[in-house]
Each structure stands twice: as C-alpha cells, then as structure tokens.
C-alpha cells in the first residue's frame, strides 16, 4: 500500500511540474511572439467530433467539436489547422463554411490559433494553473501519509 501511495505522490508531483513548466513556457512564447502574430480570415472546412467519457460509472459521454480551419497567410498558399479549443455541446457552435478570425505566426514558430482570448491564452493558462494543483495534491499526500510512505 505504501508503495502505491508513494508512487501516486511522485506521479502527482512530476505531472504538476510538467504541466506548470509547459504552461509557463507556452505563455512566454506567446508573449514573445505577440507583436509578430498576424490576423487572417479563416474558414471552417471540417468539424472534428471527439467523444470523451465524463462519468466512467454511468458510461456518460460528452461530444466536443474542434473546427479544422483553412486560411491564407500573406505570401503563401492555404494552410489548415485543427483548433486547440473546441465546443462541448450537443449542437456545435461551429459550422462548415463559417468565417472565423485567425492569428498566425509568419515565422512558423507558433501554430495558428483562433483569434479569441480563449484561443490565445486559454489552454496554456489551464496548464499553468493545473500544475500547482497537482503539486499541492502531492504535498497533501505527503502530509497525510508521509510517515507510512517513508516507513518511519
């Protein structure tokens, strides 16, 4: 039992550090590239639907819609990307053919994104916030079971 709890503590800590570092690095990259980002008008060409289980006991699932967007950057041919953010609802708020604002990096260091607050900052802020939550979980496990884990 103590090995399982100790492994959970280490896993929570490492996952938290990984999430936090990845989130902070991505936010720094976005801030550094902010002046370089260019706007473009994109068009939704496909909607990728993903089923995810929300409750394992009841088997309840939710469907998320991630738009695939085509846009034309300056001095290049068409580019396509699947958005990092999607809509989780019974009916998609996105529609094929819908025009949508896009930001892209002409240097290609950052992948294109939907031009919205959530599209630009959302996923990386979630990682940055979730990291310390996982680290706190590891510290809570240590506080509650530290004597048993370390065999004192």
C-alpha positions, 0 to 999 in steps of 0.5 A, a space after each residue: 500500500 505504501 508503495 502505491 501511495 508513494 508512487 501516486 505522490 511522485 506521479 502527482 508531483 512530476 505531472 504538476 511540474 510538467 504541466 506548470 513548466 509547459 504552461 509557463 513556457 507556452 505563455 512566454 512564447 506567446 508573449 514573445 511572439 505577440 507583436 509578430 502574430 498576424 490576423 487572417 480570415 479563416 474558414 471552417 472546412 471540417 468539424 472534428 467530433 471527439 467523444 470523451 467519457 465524463 462519468 466512467 460509472 454511468 458510461 456518460 459521454 460528452 461530444 466536443 467539436 474542434 473546427 479544422 480551419 483553412 486560411 491564407 497567410 500573406 505570401 503563401 498558399 492555404 494552410 489548415 489547422 485543427 483548433 486547440 479549443 473546441 465546443 462541448 455541446 450537443 449542437 456545435 457552435 461551429 459550422 462548415 463554411 463559417 468565417 472565423 478570425 485567425 492569428 498566425 505566426 509568419 515565422 512558423 514558430 507558433 501554430 495558428 490559433 483562433 483569434 479569441 482570448 480563449 484561443 490565445 491564452 486559454 489552454 496554456 493558462 489551464 496548464 499553468 494553473 493545473 500544475 500547482 494543483 497537482 503539486 499541492 495534491 502531492 504535498 497533501 499526500 505527503 502530509 497525510 501519509 508521509 510517515 507510512 510512505 517513508 516507513 518511519 
